[in-house]
Amino acid sequence: MTGAAAGAAALLPITRAAANEGIMSDRRFQQFQAVIDAWKRKDVAFVLDAMADDIVWHYAAAIAPPARGKAEARAFIDRFGATIGEVRWRIFHHAEDGDRLFVEGVDEYSTTDGRDVAAPYAGVIEFRGDKISGWRDYVDRGVIDAMKAGGAYPPQVVELISRPAAR
């Protein structure tokens, strides 16, 4: 085998490993997509079952204290869910690094009193085994509160949410 052929042969296992990682790199996204789908159908039991018992959920990182544990997560879901009608939550981009999933999306929904809200956000979801153990969403609460008060979607929000979802 020539030097170039030997070098190419040596890279083959790395290429196959990288390809296998590419196939597996959607695993955490698929798990999270199942949570999104459950949230849309208001299946609280499924959402909570996807979380570790000691979940730390920063549903509005740096703005509000996190929900710690499933009891606090349920309390948040019950409180927030009571104000939501139709949910149109979408993910635009995602990347995985081991047990950590990074997402960019929009939590878009109609409130029970008929107001439309679109909250572009970035999130970090951490897994321990097959359970979500950490969840941090970074959003602009000022934009959300303005929409809940009846304000229109600002042009920059329209631009952000007009992109196609990842799936």
C-alpha positions as CSV (number, residue, x, y, z in Angstrom):
1,M,0.0,0.0,0.0
2,T,1.4,3.4,-0.9
3,G,1.8,6.1,1.7
4,A,-1.3,8.0,0.4
5,A,-3.4,4.8,0.3
6,A,-2.3,3.8,3.8
7,G,-3.2,7.3,5.0
8,A,-6.6,7.1,3.4
9,A,-7.1,3.6,4.9
10,A,-6.2,4.9,8.3
11,L,-8.8,7.6,8.0
12,L,-11.5,5.2,7.0
13,P,-12.4,4.1,10.6
14,I,-12.5,7.7,11.8
15,T,-14.7,8.6,8.9
16,R,-17.1,5.7,9.7
17,A,-17.1,6.7,13.4
18,A,-17.9,10.3,12.5
19,A,-20.7,9.0,10.2
20,N,-22.0,6.9,13.0
21,E,-21.9,9.9,15.4
22,G,-23.8,11.9,12.8
23,I,-26.5,9.3,12.8
24,M,-26.6,9.2,16.6
25,S,-26.3,13.0,16.9
26,D,-30.1,13.4,16.6
27,R,-30.8,11.2,19.6
28,R,-31.3,14.0,22.2
29,F,-33.2,16.1,19.6
30,Q,-35.6,13.2,19.0
31,Q,-36.1,12.9,22.8
32,F,-36.8,16.6,23.1
33,Q,-39.1,16.7,20.1
34,A,-41.2,14.0,21.9
35,V,-41.4,16.4,24.8
36,I,-42.5,19.3,22.5
37,D,-45.1,17.0,20.9
38,A,-46.4,16.1,24.3
39,W,-46.5,19.7,25.4
40,K,-48.5,20.6,22.3
41,R,-51.2,18.0,23.2
42,K,-50.9,19.0,26.9
43,D,-49.7,15.6,28.0
44,V,-48.2,16.8,31.3
45,A,-47.6,13.2,32.5
46,F,-45.3,12.6,29.4
47,V,-43.5,15.9,29.9
48,L,-42.8,15.2,33.6
49,D,-41.8,11.6,32.9
50,A,-39.1,12.8,30.5
51,M,-37.6,14.8,33.4
52,A,-35.2,13.5,36.1
53,D,-36.7,13.7,39.6
54,D,-34.1,16.3,40.5
55,I,-34.6,18.4,37.3
56,V,-33.4,22.0,37.4
57,W,-35.5,23.9,34.9
58,H,-34.7,27.6,34.2
59,Y,-37.8,28.3,32.1
60,A,-36.7,31.9,31.9
61,A,-33.0,31.8,32.7
62,A,-31.6,34.9,34.5
63,I,-35.2,36.3,34.8
64,A,-36.9,33.9,37.2
65,P,-35.7,31.3,39.7
66,P,-35.7,27.8,38.3
67,A,-38.1,25.0,39.1
68,R,-36.2,22.4,41.1
69,G,-37.6,18.9,41.1
70,K,-40.7,17.5,39.5
71,A,-43.1,19.0,42.0
72,E,-42.0,22.5,41.1
73,A,-41.9,21.6,37.4
74,R,-45.5,20.4,37.6
75,A,-46.5,23.6,39.5
76,F,-45.0,25.7,36.7
77,I,-46.6,23.6,33.9
78,D,-50.0,23.8,35.7
79,R,-49.7,27.6,36.2
80,F,-48.4,28.4,32.7
81,G,-50.5,25.7,31.0
82,A,-53.7,27.2,32.4
83,T,-53.2,30.3,30.4
84,I,-52.4,28.6,27.1
85,G,-54.7,27.6,24.3
86,E,-53.1,26.3,21.0
87,V,-49.4,25.7,21.1
88,R,-47.2,26.1,17.9
89,W,-43.7,25.5,19.5
90,R,-41.0,25.0,16.8
91,I,-37.3,24.4,16.8
92,F,-35.3,26.0,14.0
93,H,-31.8,24.7,14.7
94,H,-30.2,22.2,17.1
95,A,-26.8,20.8,17.9
96,E,-25.7,18.1,20.3
97,D,-22.6,17.6,22.3
98,G,-22.7,14.4,24.2
99,D,-25.6,14.6,26.7
100,R,-26.2,18.3,26.0
101,L,-28.7,19.6,23.3
102,F,-28.6,23.2,22.1
103,V,-31.8,24.5,20.4
104,E,-33.0,27.7,18.8
105,G,-36.7,28.1,18.4
106,V,-39.9,29.9,19.1
107,D,-42.4,29.1,21.8
108,E,-45.5,30.4,19.9
109,Y,-48.9,30.0,21.4
110,S,-52.4,31.6,21.8
111,T,-53.5,32.5,25.3
112,T,-56.8,31.4,26.6
113,D,-58.0,35.0,26.2
114,G,-57.1,34.9,22.5
115,R,-53.8,36.8,22.4
116,D,-51.0,35.5,20.2
117,V,-47.5,35.2,21.7
118,A,-44.2,34.4,20.0
119,A,-41.2,34.0,22.2
120,P,-38.0,33.4,20.2
121,Y,-35.5,31.6,22.4
122,A,-32.3,29.6,22.8
123,G,-32.2,26.7,25.1
124,V,-29.8,24.2,26.6
125,I,-31.1,20.8,27.6
126,E,-29.0,18.4,29.6
127,F,-29.6,14.7,29.9
128,R,-28.7,12.1,32.5
129,G,-29.4,8.7,31.0
130,D,-32.7,9.2,29.1
131,K,-34.1,11.9,31.4
132,I,-33.8,15.7,31.2
133,S,-31.8,16.8,34.2
134,G,-31.2,20.4,33.3
135,W,-33.1,22.8,31.1
136,R,-32.3,26.4,30.5
137,D,-34.4,28.7,28.2
138,Y,-33.1,32.2,27.3
139,V,-36.0,34.5,26.3
140,D,-36.9,38.2,26.3
141,R,-39.7,38.5,28.9
142,G,-40.3,42.1,27.9
143,V,-41.4,41.0,24.4
144,I,-43.5,38.2,25.8
145,D,-45.2,40.5,28.3
146,A,-45.9,43.1,25.6
147,M,-47.6,40.5,23.4
148,K,-49.6,39.2,26.3
149,A,-50.8,42.8,26.9
150,G,-52.1,42.9,23.3
151,G,-49.1,44.2,21.4
152,A,-48.4,43.1,17.9
153,Y,-45.4,40.9,17.0
154,P,-42.5,43.3,16.6
155,P,-40.8,43.1,13.1
156,Q,-37.7,41.5,14.5
157,V,-39.8,38.7,16.0
158,V,-41.7,38.2,12.8
159,E,-38.3,37.9,11.0
160,L,-37.0,35.4,13.5
161,I,-40.1,33.2,13.6
162,S,-40.7,33.1,9.8
163,R,-38.0,30.5,9.2
164,P,-38.9,26.9,8.6
165,A,-38.7,24.5,11.6
166,A,-36.1,21.8,11.7
167,R,-38.9,19.2,11.5
